[in-house]
């Protein structure tokens, strides 16, 4: 009977590891609640295929004025491309925009999220697709990302020299530390339990998501500019996350903490200044091809 307790403990570890890793990698999908036409902008649908064969659905939104610059807009974890329209569609007055759903989100394929490496791969696949199919509209490229999308924007752009400027709103610096923080914030789970979850995430994905976190790639963006935006009251991605990335990144770089803004509230709390700062950053960072 001595083996009963170790067996029960092993079963508990497996049960907890699988269940808790699901909370990170398998999330409910939500329908698209709007499209660019909702805000008075024409758009065209497109599909891209990631390197591992996942089909990604997206929209191409032509700018109101003819331009050869395109900005890729990357949504957050648990959201989809329609969720990020409200704070970013103003950019279509000046630039072509590309929205797409990451794997396991919106209408794209795939069943597991990694928050880092897989999403960087999705971003890369969409960039390649747009570059091939719309060369005149993508002679110059930049990116805007929110939350998970912000982290994917930083790490992805670090490996793509063609991405000339990065705006990252509420990024996380470390995947592991973000899981620790979310586990405690939403479930009251102590830090010492989280390594089991992280082990199962690595086993199920076949790679370590931490390796693709901005903490290890932000320094490779220079000489391309980085603009980090953080919510001053954001508990999910506190200002310390953006500050950590800012300290690692090399010049040129800038950071703005929006007072009183929770996660996803920077555009609302920042108001007109939010749009002005972003437009100014892109105008100063990008040429007019």
N, C-alpha and C positions, 0 to 999 in steps of 0.2 A: 504493500500500500504506500510505500515511500514515494513512489513515482507519481502518485495522484496529484499532489500539490504542484510539482514542477509542470505536469501536463496541463493542469488548469491555468497556471500562470502563462504558459506558452500559448494556449488557446485565447486567453484574454489579450495578450500582446498582439496576436494575429488579428483578432476581431477589432481591437481598437485601432491598430495600424491601418487596416483596410477602410474602416468607417471614417476615420479622421482624414485620411488622404483623399477620400471621395469628396469631402467638403471643400478641398482645394481644387481638385482636378475635374470633377463632374458637377456642374452647376446647372440650375434650371435655365432654359432658353426663354427669352421673352420676344413677343412679336414686334416687328418694326411699326412704330406708331406714327411715323411721319416720313416724308421724303423731301428732297430739295424743292420740289414743286409747291409743297406746302408753304414755303417761304418765298415763292416767286422766282425760283431759279430752274432753268431747264437742266436735265441730266440724262445720261445714258447708262444703262446697266452694262456690267462686264463681269467676266469670271477669270480668275487666275488659278494656277495649280501650283501648290507648294512642292518642294523637292520630294517630300514623302507621299505625294499623290493626293493631298487633301484639296478639295475644290473650295475656293474662296469667292464669295459674292461681293460685288462692290458697285459704286456709282462714280461716274466721271461727271463733274460739274464744271462747265466752261465758264470762264470769267466774264463779267459784264463787258469788259474791254479786252480786245485781242492781246494775248500775252503768250510768251514762250516759257513762263514759269508755272510750275505746279507745286502745290503743297499737299502732302499726304497727311490725312487726319486719322489718328489712331485712338480708338475708344478704350474704356477701362474694363476691368474684370467684372463679369456678370451683367454687362450692358450690351449694346449693339450699335451699329453705325447711325441709327436714327437718334439715339440718346445724345449724341455729341453735336447734332446739327445746330441747336439753339445757340450755344456759346461760340460757334465757329463759322457759321454760314456768312457772316459779315465779310469774311476774307474773300468771298467770291466776287466782291466788287472790284478787286484788284488782281486776283490770282485764280488760275485753274485749281480746282480741288479734287482730291480723290478720297472717298470714304470706302471702307470695306469692313466686313465682319471677320474678326479673328476666328480661328478654328473653335468649334464647340460653342460658338456664339451666333446669335442672329440666324441667318439662313445659310451660313457656310457649313461645310462638312466637318468631320472630325468629332471625336467623342471625349477627348482628354485635353485639358489645359495644363500648361506648364508655368504660365505667367512670365516666362523669360525666353528660353532657347527656341521653343516651337513658334512662339509669337514673333520673334526676330526673324525666323525663317519665313513666316507668312508675310511680314513686311517686305522682306527682300524679294519674294516671289511677285508681289504686287508691283513693286518698283520696276522689276524686270519686264513685267507684262505691259505696263504703261509706257515704258521707254521704247519697247518694240512696236507697239500699236499706235502710239501718239507722239512720235519724235518731235514734231513741231510744237506741241503743247508742253513738252517736257525737256526743252533744251537746258533748263535750269530747274533744280529740284530742292525742296526743303520739306520739313516735317513739323507737325504739331501733334503732341501726344498727351493724353490725360491718364493719370494713375498707372495702371499696368501698361497702357499704351505709351505713356511718357517714358517708362523704363525701357520698353522695347524700342522706342524712338532713339534713345541715347545709345544703347548697346548696338542697335542695328546700324545707325548712322556712323558709328565708330569704324565699322567694317565696310562702309560704302562711301568712298570719297566724293561721289557725285552728289551726295546730300550736303547742300552748302550751308544750311542753318537749321538749328534745332530749338523749338520751344517745348519745354517739358513742364506740364502743370501737375503738381502733386505726385512726382515719381517716388518710388522706393529705391533705396540704395542697395539693400541686401535682401534677397529672397528669404533666407533663413530667419533673419531678424523680423521680417514682416510677418511670417507665419507665427513666430513666438508672440508678437504683439497682438495679432488678430485673435489667437487662441485665448489669450488672457482677457482681451477687451470684450469679446463677444460670448465666450464660453466659460471664463473664469478658470482656464486650464493653466497650471503652473509650468514654468519653463522646463523643468526636468522631465516632463512627459513628452514634450514636443520632438525630441530626437527619434522617437519611435515613428511618429508621423513622417518626418523627413526621410527616414530610412525607407519606408514604404513608397513614398513619392519617387525616390530615386530608383527603386526596384521596378516599379510599374512603368515609369517613363523610359528607363534604360539609360539615363544620363542624370547629371546633377544640375538642377536648375540654378543653383547658386553661381555656377561658373559663368552664366550669361547675365548676371545682375550688373547694373551700372557701376557699382563699386569697383569693378575690375576693368571697365572699358571707357569711363568718362574722360580719362586722361588722353585717350587716343583721338578725340574730336579735334583738338587744336591743329591748325589755325582756324578751323571753322567755328563760328560763334555759337554759344549756348546761352539760352535765357530760361531760367528756372522760376516758376511761379508756385508759391505755397500759400495755403490758407492758414492764417494765424491761429485759428481755433480748431484746426483739423486734428482729430485724435487718431484717425486711421493712418494718415500719412503726415505726421507732425512736421513742423518746420525743420526739425533736426535732420530729417531724411534729405530734404533738399540741400540743407547746409552741408551735410556730409559729402554729397555729390559735388557741390560747388567747390569745396576745399580740394577735392581730388582733381577736378577739371583744370585745365590750363587756360590761359587767356587766349582769345577774348571770351569773357563770360559775364553774366549779370544774374542777380537774384532779386526777386520782389516778393515780400511776404504781405499778403492782403489782410489787413486787420479785421478780426471778427469773422473771417470766412471759414466755414466748415468744409468738409470734403465735397468738391463739386460746386462750391458757392463762390469761387473767385470771380467769375464773370458777373454774377449778380451783385456781390458786395463791391467789386471794383468799379462797376458801372462803365461810364464812358472812358475812364482812365485805362481800364482793362484793354479795350479795343485799341486805344491810342498807343499804348505801350507796345502791343504786339505788332501793329502795323509799322510803327517806327523801327522796331527791331528788324523786321523783314526788309523794309526799305533800305536800311543802312547795311544790311548783310548781303543783300542780293543785288545783282546788276539788273538792268532792264534789257534783256536780250532782244 
